[in-house]
Amino acid sequence: MKRVFIIILSLIFHFSVFSNEESSGSFFAQLGYKKRGSSYRFFNNFNATNTNQRYEFNNLSLELGISKPINKTIAGMVPFYKFALRGEYTLSTNLEEFLLFNSPYFPSDDFVRKFPWGVTAGGGFTLELADMYGLIFDFSVCPDIGLQYEQPPLGNVRDPFTNQNISLDLRQVRNLSFEAKVGLRFLRKVEYID
């Protein structure tokens, strides 16, 4: 078995709240939906077939972090960097699609970890379009520290094709996402009057 990386392109939905201090930075909370996953490719020497299985995990994500602008303007845009801790909850997977094969080689929902977690690091640019709204361009790398999937080694598993007992190795999935986001940023001004 050879492991390969497949890019999963999908829409990611986020709602963010920032406590904004103009120059010193801000704390933020971000709630979103992410499609994470992995892919395996098998090559069968017996009949020269090459198959690809894509395992998808639909996760609800919560990020808590800090964001700080860099005191420089590039073409009217203000660059920033950010760092956050991220927790996720797995809403659903596509692993039930592989139950039709009745094979011990495919993963099972029984070994999905419902609460993967990790960090988010990145940066981007903000662009003010008017006094109360603007655009945000955000680029992030989101490695998981906790596992999304962990199946312990299994012995004495009956192979449905050969009718022999086999042993399955440890299987683990740890997500790594590279994200590019474009969003609208709405500002709320609070004026204190004495």
C-alpha positions in Angstrom: 0.0 0.0 0.0 1.3 3.4 -1.0 0.0 6.6 0.6 -0.4 9.6 -1.6 -1.8 13.1 -1.0 -4.9 14.3 -2.8 -6.0 17.9 -2.7 -9.6 18.3 -1.5 -11.0 21.5 -2.8 -14.2 22.5 -1.1 -16.1 25.5 0.1 -15.4 26.4 3.7 -17.9 28.5 5.6 -16.8 30.7 8.5 -18.2 33.3 10.8 -15.7 35.4 12.7 -15.9 37.9 15.6 -12.9 40.2 16.3 -12.3 42.5 19.3 -10.4 45.1 17.4 -7.8 47.4 18.8 -6.6 49.3 15.8 -2.9 49.0 16.0 -2.2 46.6 18.9 -4.0 43.5 17.5 -7.1 41.7 18.4 -8.5 38.5 19.8 -10.8 36.5 17.6 -13.2 33.6 17.6 -14.1 31.9 14.4 -16.8 29.3 13.9 -16.9 27.4 10.6 -17.6 24.2 8.6 -14.7 22.3 7.0 -14.4 19.3 4.8 -11.2 17.5 5.8 -9.9 14.1 4.8 -7.3 11.8 3.3 -6.9 9.6 0.4 -5.2 6.3 -0.3 -4.2 4.8 -3.6 -3.8 1.1 -4.0 -2.0 -0.7 -6.9 -2.9 -4.3 -7.5 -0.1 -6.2 -9.2 -2.3 -9.1 -9.9 -4.6 -7.3 -12.4 -2.8 -4.0 -12.8 -5.5 -1.9 -11.4 -5.0 1.5 -9.7 -7.8 2.6 -7.4 -8.2 5.7 -5.3 -10.4 6.0 -2.2 -11.1 9.4 -0.7 -12.1 9.5 2.9 -13.9 12.8 3.9 -14.7 14.2 7.3 -17.2 17.0 7.6 -16.2 19.0 10.7 -17.6 21.9 12.7 -14.6 24.1 13.7 -14.0 26.6 16.4 -10.8 28.7 16.5 -9.7 31.0 19.3 -6.7 33.2 18.6 -4.9 36.4 18.2 -4.4 38.6 15.1 -2.0 41.5 14.7 -1.7 44.0 11.9 1.8 44.8 10.5 2.5 48.5 10.4 2.9 48.7 6.7 0.4 49.3 3.8 0.8 47.5 0.5 -1.3 48.9 -2.3 -3.9 50.2 0.2 -4.1 46.9 2.0 -3.0 46.3 5.6 -1.1 43.0 6.1 -1.7 40.9 9.3 -0.7 37.7 10.9 -2.6 35.3 13.1 -2.3 32.3 15.4 -5.1 30.2 16.9 -5.9 27.1 18.7 -8.6 25.0 16.9 -11.0 22.4 18.1 -13.3 20.5 15.7 -16.3 18.2 16.0 -16.9 15.6 13.3 -20.5 15.9 12.0 -20.4 13.1 9.4 -18.1 11.1 7.1 -18.3 9.3 3.8 -16.9 6.0 5.2 -20.3 4.2 4.9 -19.8 4.3 1.1 -17.1 1.6 1.5 -19.3 -0.8 3.5 -20.6 -2.2 0.3 -17.3 -3.7 -0.4 -17.6 -5.9 2.7 -13.9 -5.7 3.1 -11.6 -5.3 6.2 -9.3 -3.1 4.2 -11.6 -0.1 4.3 -12.0 2.2 7.3 -15.0 2.2 9.6 -16.9 5.0 11.4 -16.2 3.1 14.6 -12.6 4.4 14.7 -13.3 8.1 13.8 -12.2 10.5 16.6 -15.0 13.0 17.0 -12.9 15.8 18.5 -9.7 16.4 16.5 -7.8 19.5 17.4 -4.8 21.5 16.2 -3.5 25.0 15.5 -3.9 27.6 12.8 -1.2 29.9 11.6 -1.4 32.4 8.8 -1.9 35.9 7.6 -3.4 38.0 5.0 -4.5 41.4 4.0 -7.5 43.7 4.9 -8.7 46.3 2.5 -11.2 49.0 3.5 -13.8 49.7 0.8 -15.8 52.2 2.9 -15.9 53.5 6.4 -17.9 50.5 7.8 -16.9 47.5 5.6 -14.0 46.0 3.7 -12.5 42.8 2.3 -10.3 40.3 4.0 -7.9 37.9 2.2 -6.7 35.2 4.5 -4.1 32.4 4.0 -3.7 29.7 6.6 -2.0 26.4 7.4 -4.1 24.2 9.7 -2.2 21.1 11.0 -4.0 18.8 13.4 -2.3 17.7 16.5 -5.0 15.3 17.6 -5.9 12.4 15.3 -9.0 12.4 13.1 -9.0 8.6 12.7 -7.2 5.9 14.6 -7.7 2.1 14.1 -5.5 -0.1 16.2 -3.8 -3.1 14.7 -6.2 -5.9 14.3 -5.4 -9.6 14.2 -7.3 -12.6 13.0 -9.4 -10.7 10.5 -11.1 -12.9 7.9 -10.2 -11.8 4.3 -13.4 -12.1 2.2 -11.5 -12.8 -1.0 -9.0 -15.4 0.1 -10.9 -16.7 3.2 -7.6 -16.5 5.1 -7.0 -14.8 8.4 -4.9 -11.6 8.1 -3.6 -8.9 10.3 -4.3 -5.2 9.7 -1.7 -2.6 10.6 -2.3 0.5 12.6 -4.2 3.2 10.6 -4.1 6.9 11.5 -5.3 10.0 9.8 -4.1 13.4 10.9 -5.3 16.3 8.8 -3.2 19.1 7.3 -5.1 21.9 5.5 -3.9 24.8 3.5 -6.7 27.4 3.3 -7.2 30.5 1.2 -10.2 32.6 2.2 -11.8 35.8 0.9 -14.5 37.5 3.0 -16.4 40.6 3.8 -15.5 42.5 6.9 -18.1 44.6 8.7 -17.0 47.2 11.2 -18.9 48.3 14.2 -17.9 51.6 15.8 -18.7 52.4 19.5 -18.4 56.0 20.5 -18.4 56.9 24.1 -19.9 60.3 25.0 -19.3 61.9 28.4 
